[in-house]
């Protein structure tokens, strides 16, 4: 039993070491719109900008699906418009803004790094929209999906607690 416990702890330690700051964390958000549109976008929180995006802000590579279809050459872009408001837009190579979050004022993002989006919720933004073919605004829900390594570590902890409880009983 001791050997099993040591193996579980060693596996947990190896997984924890594999997620050090030197490794990028994959951040994934899912969203659904009141009208039935849905999707998911992902990015690495330490991504390096590829330059200017479709709207003049800092662009980062992203993966994006909208209503079950993968959008080619998707990007997530962080920018401040001419009125001094901050935005996050997810668009495709065609420049169509499939997903947009906006905030009135300059107090939401300290920089244009993609990591500024981490752990954000709809409450952080004044307006949001999922652009459907008719370009109508839609009421959204937005959820950050826990990264798989965190879930694995939680699972290992629960297994360890279960093994320890069995040993005590």
Buried (B, 14 or more C-beta within 10 A) or exposed (E): EEEEBEEBBEBBEEBEEEBEEEEEBBBBBBBBBEEEBBBBBBBBBEBEBEEEBBBEBBBBBBBBBBBEEEBEEBBBBBBBEEEEBBBBBBBBEEEEBBBBBBBEEEEBBEEBBBBBBEEBEBEBBBBBBBBBEEEEBBEBEBEBEEBEBEEBBEEBEEBBEEBEEEEEE
